[in-house]
């Protein structure tokens, strides 16, 4: 069944101050929250339908996952398999978008382009989950939606034509920024219930500039904050996202702000000019090093792969796509 794409866009109304009271939280250009709890989101990026150019060799469609919560996903399926592809079935990448847990959509044009390229280049299926957003649905709602998306895959794995191409024993959880946090926490929750999702198997995680935090500032947070032109994520906006996403009265030492140890292969993609660089580099401990591969992309900031169109960012994005491809197909002959 095809899903109706929810854009979650609200036009800024100058009369809202008198209707809903003063603005109590704001990330400029993205979200405003008023005293009475009213949430106003701006159309930061255009939302697009699932269509793709034929020459890309990827088919795309939207599917419902949960009608009650209105969670849906956008599926990318390679239609042209090269002779170099050594397997009859393809890995599946389950992806979670960024946006501080409070903004973003699986229909945003930047993600649509990036994930279509990834599906074509890496010969993998991609399911981009449009999870519920905070502050209306604070954490752990996004984690729960991620787990439910995997359970939906198990339930419907024999009901769709695309599933015939899918190797359900070779699933990767991935995401950027807040989506990287979600991928990590969903993987941890699923590792506790391995038997529940069989025959599905989570092979690994890909965390792109993952959004983790703490009350104490890191060196990269202090350094990049003084050069905000190099990163779209600032400390001020980061702190606001956490206040909006966390349970009431929680601070940045809450467990949702911290990475969870998982015994899965993990690729961590780090941007050198990102305020989150140090937190990404500190992921794991000495026991985890053999399971974690980190790649640092020089000279670029947070979300460069979807928002920065400079020549350097384009070069680094191509490198990231190659690194993800190598990681996904590592175990293949």
Secondary structure by P-SEA (a helix, b strand, c coil): ccccccccccccccccccccccccccccccccccccbbbbbcccbbbbccccccccccccbbbbccccccbbbbbbbbccccccccccbbbbbbbbbbccccccccccaaaaaaaaaaaaaacbbbbbbbcccccccccaaaaaaaaaaaaaaaaacccccccccccccbbbbbbccaaaaaaaaaaaaaaacccccccccccbbbbccbbbccccccaaaaaaaaccccccccaaaaaaaaaacccccccccccccbbbbbccbbbbbbbccccaaaaaaacccccccccbbbbbbcccccccccccccaaaaaaaaaaaaaaaaaaacccc
